[in-house]
């Protein structure tokens, strides 16, 4: 689609283009077709789209906010959003039933066994090209466990729906996949006869084995362009040491395309090409005793010998039998079960893309029936179902991706069913665009009441992977469409976003600790069966069973994969037993939180845009300088601000805060160390545990927490009355004096004529706002030259007068160089503007007319005045030659004529000398004067003049111009 739009624009170079999208772009790479915006290309800071994409993705969500704001500042972008007033959001985590947990654990063990069987069969037949094989394997692995995750929530969903219906509301259920493909496969196998509901999860597993199990046929069907790898002569194939359960490490550089339509949302229609984005690293094995390798391992002499194909076929049939045995206990198709438990098709409006469904009959049997009604296509059936829901015939609607666009299900004032909508999301889509589209079905204009949104997430840790993707995309979608990532934060999914630098660091720490057996810096999950030793042993085996691991080092430990991403990790742990995946995810989450806490303590925490001085109201704009910035098709401007932040805490605020404290050791403290009879004063508030938050009169809240022991070593507790004098004294003194002056009576930096901000109440910050994309490269180059880093910190603040600013924070050491660069840029833009204007020399200055007009007076420019109202214009003659300029340098010899400017640029500053309104009046009078040959009317004007008062036909006033200031003399 994007390429088609680009081609269309290239074929219509003179056309004016408007880009209109319901969701903007959830990722910067989706903006590639917007070539007419002027963000990249000739005359812009980014020569190509690739440069723009690299710069924006490098800075993440913060830079995407800058893109949206820059486009809005330039007047090229408008984003409107329906108000979320009255809309409620909540996430409900659903515990697993013990019976379901047992089934899930059996399925996880069977998939671990299947991994070994697939690898063993591939080795036996000498399969070389395994890219397609592992792409299909992990795609099926992910879909299988996603079906189980969804099935785990069905019972709770039915309870919620019935509760909301009892409250006189109606329910809309959102899901993504329907499982129709597996249903049709079973129908074909059983010749149209069904003995029960079909399990979509079982179908995924069976389809994988039947279609993609390693065989000689797969070996022959090698991909086009693939090259055969030559083996060294004289050496046979090395027999891998592989066990049935967890004996080998299968390293695959990445999962299937998990964010593609085929990987998640459609039913087994994914093409191998879409699943082969990365190369496969062939098996590495770990050294286990021969007796522990399981019955699947063959001696080297039996490989590639007679009977290998029979053994491979036997492996396949054994695995199929185990899957069918498990399938008898697996959950049935979610959509069919939901419709059945909520009253059947007579009570549930289904708006999906499937053509048929399995329904329960009154006699207890099940049958497959077509959804198509007589003479109607599936699209028309969905519209008919929508009408039944909006009319109140059916109070429950189930929508899938097929009906997530263009369907209105809100409580519309024009329809009969005006009950409040409760939108329950059973299955989160992987795309924020699609999530927004599905949410928008029940939240639209002209609605009587706003909807309620409920997100169901099971306690399976692996399901947070799907919430993580949507949370990340919702943040970026809010940043790109509204210039503020928090525009979509109300959806309450941001806490599940692990796809950032802290998530990557946490994953690296977890894998290193478990696989390489290094010391853990984070406490392990409490209550794990068998203790810490069992935790590390089980987690190591679990990671290997889902294909996460590295080569065995000389020390006997496993190296960590370099390409294991958050997406891959959260995908794969779905295949662990419930207690293992929850414990592993808890350990990962604790490590994630620990890394953030450490960075916050050290002042390094950064998640994109940083709130400058959060929680402080005393923020002022001390000065500002405006600079022109080059741009295409028009120039922009940037503003350099000097911001003053008073971070001190007044006594009144500190005392009010102390009255709210309830801890045993909370309160005011004075230091034992005294200078000039002035001890240091602070207010301590105990947090959870033994750490205290400290407030000081000069800096407000201290970023670093204090322990009770360190507090008692330096301070002693006092009453509020004792602390007040010292608090107020420190608050006043710190406005102009640094901490060195307080304790040492002088500051070395101050004596050298330099500024010292240590402990000062007043802090100065410098930030650049406006059309930032146009100066991005310049500022980054200056920063790299001064600080050896081109990192641009994007900050947000709110001043005392409620003015919001978002821009780039300029370090104090870079201010001088940045200002020099901006001044040079401003001068260049002004020179180019002067050259491009090419204004002709101005005419001789005209005398101002002494006919003032009030600012509220209306002048009719189409009205022709009477012929005798003004003297006739003098005939045209050439003006006499100008006299020799005297000392006054006057034109036309007029003693009171204004001086003509010699510099053309000075013409732009003559507003005080020329009354442009009266010049326009004089020109119109000359043009509208009636020739004298025309016979006079009753008032001296032409009687037939259509515009004259009293003329035939009356006055016809077609255009009226309202004059208003600025006119200097009006």
N, C-alpha and C positions, 0 to 999 in steps of 0.2 A: 504494500500500500504506500509506504513512504517513498519508494522509488518511483511509483506512478505519479505521485504528487510532484516530485522533483522534475520528472520529465515534462509534466504539464507546464510547470513554471518556466522551464528552459525554452519550451516551444512558444511561450507567450511572454516575451521579455518586456513588453510595454504594458502588460495587464497589471491592474491594481489587485493586490491579493489580501484577503482577510482570512486568518486561520481561526477556526472555531472548533472547540473541543469541549466535551462534557467534563473531562477529567484532566485537561492539560497534558502533562507528561509526568509519569511517576518516576521516570529516570531521565537524566540529561541526554542520554543517547537516543531517546525517542524524539528529540527535537531536531534531528538531522534534516528533516524535510522543510524546516522553517528558515530557509535560506534568505528570505527577503527581510528578516528582522534587522539585519545589519550588525549582528553580534560578532560574526566572524567573516573573514574575507578581506578584500582590499580596503584599506583605509581604517581598519579596526585593529585592536590589540592582538587579535588572534587571526593568523593568516589562513588557517584551515579549521574545519570543524574538529579534526582530531586534536589540534592544539587546545581548542576550547574545552573539549571533553576531558582531556587529561588534566587541565588546570582545575576544572570544577570537581571532578571525581576525586582528585587528590585532597581537596579540602572538605569533601563530604556535604552533609546537609547544610552547613553554614554557608558555603559558597552558592548553593542552589537558592538559598534565600536572597542572596545578593543579586543573582540573576533576575529573579522575579521583581525585586525592588528596582533594579536598574531599568528594566523594561517599563515599569509603571512610571518612574520618573521621566522617562523619555516620551511618555504618552503613547506608546505602541501596544499597551497591554491593559486589559481590564479583566478582573476576575470577580465574579459575583457568586455568593453562596447563600442558599436558603438558611434562614436563622434556625439554630438548634434550640431555641427557647422552648422549654417544656419537654424536650426529648430527654429520656433517661437511658443510661447505659449501665449494664452490669455484667460481670463475668461470674459464672457459676461453675465451680469445679466439682466434678461428680466422682464420688468414690466407686471403686470397682467391687462388684459382687464376688464373693469367694469362688463360686462356681465358674464365673467368667474368667477369673484370674488363673484357675487351673487350666482352662482351655488355652488361654494365651500362652502360658508357660510351655505347654505341650507343643504349640505351634512354633515357638521360638526354638526349642530343641530340634524340631524336625527341620527347620530352615538351616540351622547350623550343620545338621547331618547332610542336607541337600548340597550345601556349599562344598563339603568334602567329596561327595559323590560326583558332582559336576567336574570338579578339578581332577579327580582320579580318572574319570572317563575320558576327559580331554587329553590327559597324559598317555593313557593306554593306546589311544588311536593316533597319537602324535599330532593333535590339532595345533596348527601354527597360528592362524589368525583368530584371536580370541576376543577381539574388540567388540564385535557384535554380540558374542555370547555373554560377556559380563555386563554389557549395557542392558541387555534384556533381563538378565538375572536380577540386577539391583533395581531395575524399574519395577519388575514384578514384586520384589521384596518390599519395596516401599508402598506399592498399592495394596498389597495383601494386608499389611499392618495398619494402613490407613482405614481400610474397610473395617478392621477390628476396632480401631479407635472410635469410629462413628457408631458401630453397633453397640459399643459399651454405653452409649448415651441415650439409646432409644427409650428405655423404660422410664428414665427421669423426664425425658421430653414429653412423653405421653401424660405423665402426672402433671407437669407444668401446664400443658395445653388444656387439660380438663379443669384445672384450677382457674385458669384465666377465662375459660368459657363460662364457668360458674359465676364469675364476677361481671358478667355481661360485656365481655370483650370478645374480639375475634382474633384468630391466630394465623400468622403467616410463618411458614417454616422454610428456611433457605438451605439448600444443599447443592452440591456440584455434580456428582456422578449418579447415574441411575442403575447401573448393573444390567442393562438390557442385553448387552452382548453375550454375557454368560447364560442368561435365560434362553436366548435363541439357540445357543450351542446345545444346551440340554434338550430342548425341543427337537432338534435335529437328531440327536443321539437316540431319543426315546420315541421318535416318530410322532411327535405331537402330544404324547401322553405324559402327564406329570403326576407324581404321587406325593408332592409336597412343595413348599416354597423352595426356591433355588438359593444357594449360597454363592454370593459373588466372590468372596474370599477364596473359597475352594476352587472356583473357576479360574482365578488368576494363577494359582499354584499348578493346577492340572494343565492349563494352557501352556505355561512355561515349559513343563517337562515334555509334553507331547510335541511342541513345535520347535523347541530350542535345545533339547538335550544333545550333548556332543555325540556325533555319529560320523561315519565315513561320508555320508551325504553332505554334511556340513563341511567336511574337510575338502570335498571336491568343489563345493560352491564358494570359491574364494572371491573376495571383492575385486572389482575392476581396478586395475592399477596396482594391486598388491604384489609384492615381490617375495619370492621364496627365499628363506634364509638357509644358507648352506651350512652344513655341519662339517667339522673337521674330519678328514678321512682317517679310518682306522680306529675310530672311537664310536662306541654305541651310545644310545641315549642313556643319560644318567637317571636312574630310578629315583623318584622323589620319595623322601621319607614323610609319608602323610598318614595321619590317623583319622579315624572316622569322626571323632568329636572335634577336639580342638588341637590339631596337630600341625597344621600348616598355616603359613601366613600368606594370604593372597593379596597382593598389593595391586590395587587398581587406582589409577591416578585421580579419578573422580567418579562420582555416581553418574547415572544416566541423567539426561537433561531434566532435572527434577522440576524446573520451572517452565517446562513446555506444556503445551496442551496435551500432548500424548502421554507425558509422564504422570500427570495427576488427574486431569479432568475428564478425559475421554475414556471409553471402555475398550481397552485393548486395540486401539487403532494407532498406536505409536509405531512409527517406522524405524527400522534399525539406524537409518541415517541420522535421525534426530537424537539417537541415544549414543552416538559414537563421537563425542566431542574431544576425547582425550585418549592417549595411548595407554595400553595395558602393560604393566610390568609383570612378567611371568613370575611364577611362584618362587618364593623363598621359603625354606623350611627350617624348622628348629629341631635341634637334636633330641629326639626322644628314643627310649629303648625300643628295640625291634619288636618286643612282645607287646608294646603299647600302641603299635601303629594300627591295630584293628584288622578286621578280616578283609578290608578292601585292598590292602597293599599286596601287590604281587612281587615275587622275586624278579630280579632283572632278566633272567633267562626266559621268563614267561611273557615279557612285554613284546608286543608286535608279533607274537607267534600264533600258531593255530589255536582257534577257540577264543581269541580276544573279543571278536565281535559278539559272540554268544554271551561272554561275561558282561560286556557293556550293556547288551540288551537285557540281561538278567538284573543288572543294577537299576536300569530304567523301570522295569516292571515292578521290582520290589519297592522302589520309591513311589510309584503310582499307587500301589496298594496301601502304603502307609498314609498317603495323602487322602485317599478315599475313606480310609478308616477314621482319620481325623475329621474329614468333611461332614460326617454324620453328626458331629457335635458343634461344628462351627455355626455362627449366627447366620440367619437367612438374609436375603436381600433387604436392605434397610428401608427402601421406599415402599416395597410391597407390605412389609410388616407395619410400617407407620399407618398406611391407609387402612389396613385391616383393623388395627387396634383403635383407630379414631373413628370408626363407624362405617368404613367401606367407601366405595366410589360415590354412593348416594349422599354422603355427608362431607366429603373432602374434594375440593377443587384442585385437580392436578394440572399444573402448567409446566410441562417438561417436553423434551424432544423425543421421548421414546414413543414407539408406535403401538406397543402392546404391554400388558401387565398380567400378573398372576393374581387372581382374586379367590377369596374363600366363598364357597357356596353354603346355603343353609344346611345341607346334609353333612357338612364337615369336610367335604372334598375340596380340592383346589383345581382351578382350570385357568388356562391362558386365554385371554380375550383381547380383542383389538380395541384400541382407544378411539379409532376413527368412527365418527357417526356418519349416517347415510349422506353421501354427496359432499362431505366436508373433508378438507385436508387437515393435517395435524395442527398447522398454524391456526386454522379456523376453529378447530376444537379447543385450542388454548384460549382463544378469544371468547368462545361460548362459555368456557369454564370461568373466565374472568368476570363475565356478566353475571353468572350465577352467584359468584362470591360478592360482587358489589351490590347485588339486589337482595342479599341476605338469605338466598336459598341454601347456601353452604357457608358455614362460619369458619372453616379451616381451609387454608390454601397452602399448597406445597409448590415452591418454585425452584427451578434449577437454572443453570447457566443459560439454557435455551430461552428462558423467559425473563432474563435479568435486564433486558433493555427494551424500552418502548412500552412497558406495561405499567399502568398506574393502579395501585392497590391501596391508596391512602383513604382516609375517612373523608371522602369528598362531600361537600355540601349538596351536590347535585344528585347523589345516589341515595338509595334507601338504606343501605347498610352503613350507618355512621358510628358504629361502635369503635372504640379505641383499638388501634392495631397493636398487637404484641408480636414483634418480629423476632423469632428465635432462630439463631444461626447454629445449625447442627454441624455443618461442615464448612470450615473457613476456606475461601479460595486462596490460591497462592499469590494472586495479583491484587494489589491495592486498587487498581482501576476497576477490576471486577467486583471487589468488595464494595466500593463506593456505589457502583451501578446497582448492586443488589440491595444495598441499604436504601437507595433512593426510590425503590419501588413503593415503599410505604411512607415516605416522607417527602411530600410534594406540596405545591401551592394549593390554596383554596381548601385546605383541610379543616375539619371541625376540631380535631385534637391531634396533638403530636404523638408519634408512636413511642413504644417502649422497645428497647433493644436488649436481648439477652444472648450472650455468647456462652455456649456450653463447651467446656474443656474438661476432658477426663483427667484423672490424677495420673495417668500414664505420662511419665516425664517426656517421652519422645514426641508427644503431640504438641508440646510447646514449640517444636520446630516449625509447625505451620503458623502458629500465632506469631512467632519471631519474624517470619517472612512478611506477613501482613503488617505487623507493627512497623517494620523498617520501611515498607513501601508507603504506609500512611504518613509517616514522618516526612519522607521525601516529597510525597504528593502535596502535603500542606505547605512545604517550603517552596515548591515550584509554582503552586497555584495562588498562594496568598502571601508569599514573602515571609512566612512565619511557620515553622514546623509545628508550633503549638495550635495551629488552626485545626488540626485533626486529632489533637491529643485527647480530646474529650472521649474518644472511643475506648480509652482505658486499656489499650493493648501495648502501650509503650514499655511497660515493665517487662514484657516478654521479648524485647529486642536485644538479642545477644550478638547480632551481626555488626560489630564495631571493633575497634582496636582492642578494647578490654576483653571482649569475647575471644578474640584470636590469642591474646596473651594468656588468658585463663585456660584455653584448650591446650596450648603448648605446655603450660605448667602441669596440667592434669596428665597428659600423655607421657611427659618426661618422668613424672613421679611414679606412674604405674608401670610403664614398660621398661624404663631404665633403672627402676628401683632406687631412686634418689629420695632424699629426706623431704617430707612434706612440710611446707610452711603454713598450711591451713589445717585446722583440726578435722579429723575424719568424721563422717556421719556417725552419730551415736546410735547404739543399739543394733549394730549390724550383727547377724548371727555368726558366732565364731570369733568375733573381735577383729582387730586391725589386720592381723596376719591373713585371716580368711578374706577380708575385704580386698586386700591387694592381690591375693591369688585368684579370687573369683573375677575381679575386674580385668586382670590381665587375660585370663582365659576368655572372658566375655568379649573383649575388644578383638582378640584374634578370631573368635567365632563369627564376627561380622566383618572381617576383612580389614581391620584397622591394625596396623603394625608395621614394623620395618625389618631390616636385615639384622641378623644376629651378629653382635660384635664379639671381639676376642674375649671380653670379660664374661660372656655368657648372657649379657643383657640385650634387649632389643632396642635398636635405634628407632627414634620417632620419625614418622613420615613427615616430609617437608611440605607436602601438598594436601594435608588433611585440613579441610576447611570446616567452619561451623556448620554449614549446610550438610556436608557429608557426615559429620559426627552425629548431628541430631537425626539425620536420616537413618543411620545404621543402628543406633542404640534402640530404635523401635524393635529390632530383632532380638533384644535381650529379654530374659525373664523379668517379670514385673518388679520384684524386689531388687534385682540387680540394676535395672535401668533407672529406677527411682533413686537408689543409693549413689549411682554414678552421676546422675544429673544433679543431685544434691551437692555432691563434692565439687562438681563443675560450677554450680551456682554460688557456693560459698567462696570458691577461689575468685570468681568474677567480682563478688562484692568486696572481697579482701583487697584486690588490686585497686578498685575504685577508692576504697577507704584510705589506702596508702597514698595515692596520688592527691586526694583531697587534703590529707594531713601535710603533705609536702608542698601544697599549692600548685600542683601540676595537672590537676584534673581539668580535662577539656573534652567536651562532647559537641564540638562545633561552635556555635555562637555562645559567647560567655557573657553573662550578666555582669556589667561593671558595677561594683559596689552594691550588691543585692541587699535589700533590707534597709538601705540608707535613703532617707528622704532629702537630705540637705545636699542636693546636686545642682550646680548652677553652670550656665554657659558664660564663661568669663570673657571670651572674645571669639570672633569668627572672621575668616578671610575666604572670599569667593574667588575661584579660579575657573577659567574656561577650559574645557577639555575637548579635544578633537573627536569627531564622530561622523558616522555616516548613517542616514542622509543628512543629519543636522548635528551641530555641535551641542554639547551639554555643559554642565558645570559641576564642580565638586566644591565642597565647603570644608575648610579646615577649622576645627573647633578646639579651643582650650577649655577644658572642663575642670571645675573645682569641686572637690568632694570633701565635705566636712564630716568625717567619720566619728567625731567625738560623741560621747553619750552624756547628756545633761543630767544634773542631779535629780531633777524631777522625774525623768524617765527611769533612771536607775532605781530610785526609791519605789516608784510604782511597780517595777518589775520585782523588787525584793519582797513586796507584800504578797505576791503570788507564789513565792517559793514555799515548799513544804518539807524539803529534805532535812535530815538531822544536821548536816554540815553545811547547808546552804546559808548564804549571807555575805556580809561585808568583811573584808580582811585588810589589815595593814601590815606592811613589811617590817621585819626586824631591822633591816638596814635603813639608816636615816641619813639624809644630807641636808644641812642647814635647817635641821629640825623639821624636815618634810619627808615623812615616810611615803612609800608608794601605796596606793589604794586600789582595790578591785572588788568585784562582786562575783561570787562563785555559785554555780548552779549544777547540782549533781545529775548526771545522766544515768542511763542503765549501766550497772556495773560500778566500777570505782573511778571512772573518768568524770572530770568536771569541765563544764563550759565556763570560760572566764570572760568577764566584761571589764574594760578599763575606761577611765574617763577620756583618755586621749585617742584611743583607737576603736572604741566600741567593743564589738565581739571579737575575741582573739581566735584566729583560725585553728591554732594548735590546742588540743585538749591537754589538761593537766591531771595527773594522778593525785590522790589525796595525800600520799606520802610527800611528794615534791611540794605540794601546797603548804603542808604543815612545817616543812623545813625552812621555808622562807617567810611565811606569813602567820599571823595569829588573828583569830576572829574577834571582831568588835561589834558594837551596836551601831545602828544607823546614825545616831546622834554623834558618836565619836568619829564616824567616817565622813560626815558631811563636809566639814571644813577642808579636809585634805582632798576630798573629791573635787570640790569647786575650785580650789587653788590649782590643782593639776589640770583641770579642764581649761582654765583661763590661760595658764602659763604655756601650755602646749600648742596654743594657736600660732605662736611665733617662734618658739624655741624647741629644738630637738631634744632627744633623750640624753645626748652627750652633755648638753648644757645643764640638764637637770642633775646629773650625777657627777660630772667632772668640772662644773662651773665654766667650761669653755668647750668649743667644738673645733677640732683641727681643720676640718673642711671649711667651716665658716670663716676661720682666720685667714684661710687661703683665698677667700672670695668666692668659694663655691657653695652651691646649695646642698643642704643636708636635710633629707626628709625623714630621718629615723625618729619614729615616735611622734611626728607632727600630726596635729589634728587635720590640718588642711593638706590634701593631696591634689596634685595636678595631673590630669590625664589629657592626652592629645588623640584626637580621632578624626578620620577623614570620612565624610559622608557624601552622598549624591550619586553621580553616574560613575560608580566605582569600577565597572568593567572596562571603562575606557582608559583608566590609569593603572589597571592591575599590574601590567608588565613593568611599568616604570617604577612603581612603588616596590615591587618585589625585587627589582634589580638594585635599588638603593639599599633596601634592607639587607640583601645578600652581601653588598659591598661593605656595609658598616658592621653587621652582626654575624657575617658568615652563614646566614640562614635566610632563605627567601620565604620563611613561614609568615603568613599574614593572619593575625588573630582578629577574628570578627567579634565585635562586642555590641551589646545592647544596653541602653540606659533609659531612665525616665527622670527628667529634671524636676525641680521643685514646682515649676509652673505647669506640670503634667505634659510636657513636650517629650515625645519619644524620638530617640535617635538610634539608628543602627549603622555601623560603619566599621572601618579598619582602625584598630588601635595602633598608634605610632609610638614606639618607645622613645623615651626622652632623648637618648643619645642619637636618634635618627631625625629629630625634628628639624634641625638646621638644614641638613641635606635634602630632606623631603620638601621643605619650603622652597629651596633653590630650584629643585626640579619642577615644582608646580609653577613657579614664576616664569621659568623658561618656556614651559608648555603654554602658559597663558599668553605670553608675548607672541609665540609662534601662531597661535590661533587668531589673535587680533590682527597680525600682519596678513594672514591669509584672508580674513574677512574683509580687510580694507582693499586688498587687491581684487577680490571677487566682486565687490560692489561696483567699481568702475563708474562712480557717479559723475555726470557731466557738470561743468562749472555752473553755479547757480545764476539765475537772472538777477538784474539789478533789483535792489531792495525796494519794495513798494511802501508808500506812506500808509500807516495804519489809519483806518476809518474811524471816525469818532461816533460810532453808533453801537454803544454797548448793548449786549443782550444778556438777560439774566439766565442763570443756569437751568431754570425750569421752563424757559420760553421755547416754544415749538416753532420751527421754521419750515414752511412748506416749499420744497424745492421745485414742485411742478406748477406752482401758481405764477402766472404772468402778471406783473403789476401794471397799473394803468400807465398809458403813454406819457401823461403829464406829471406823473408822480416824481419822476427824476428827470434831470436835463438830458437832452439827446447826447449820445456819444459823439465825440469829436471825430472828424474824418481821419483815416489812417495816413500818417506822414512819417517819413524817416526822422528820427530824433536828431537834433543838432549835435555836432561833435562835442565831446565833453571838454570842459575847460581844463587847463593845465592844473594838476592837483597842487593845491597850496599846502600850507602847513597842516591844515585840518584834514587833508586827504579826502574831500567830500566828492560824491558822484553827482553828475548832472547839474552841478553848480547850485544845488539847493542848499540853503544855509542850514536847514534842519534835517537833511537826509541822514539816515543812519550810515555808519561806516561799513563798507563792504569787507568781509573777511578775505584775507589772502590765502589762508589754508583751507582747502575743501573740507577737511575734517571738522573745522570750526563751525561749519554750517549746521552740524548736528546739535550745537549748543546755543542757538539763537532764539530759543523759545521765549525768552523774556523780551525780545525786541520786535517780534512779528506776531500780529494777531491773525492767526490762520483762519479763524471763523469769519472775520470781516473781509479778509482777502477773498474768500470763497463767495461771500455775499456780493462783493463788487463785481466779480467775474460773472455771476448769474444775472445781475442787473444789466450788464452790458450785452449778454447773450439774449436776454428776454425782452429787450427794448423793442417797442412796436414801431415799424417804419412810419414816417410822417404822412405818407400818401394815403394811408388808410383813413376812411371817413370816421370821424369821432362818434362815439356813442353818447349816451346820456351823461356819463361821468368823464368824458374825454377819452375813453378807451374804445376799441373796436366793439361795436354792438354785437357782432357775431362771434367775438372771441370766445371760444368755449371755456376758457379757463378764467375769464374775467368775472368779477362779481357783478351780478345783475345782467350778465350776458345771456344770450339764448341758451337754454338747457341748464343754466345754473352752474355753479362751481363743481368741477370734477377733481377731487384731490385723491391722487393715487398713491403717493409716497410721502411719508412724513419722517423727518429726521429729528431726533431729540438731541440737542446740544447739551453737553454737560462738561464740567471740568475734566481734565485740565486744559483750560484756555487761559493764558496768563492775564489777559485784560478783561475777561468776562466776569 
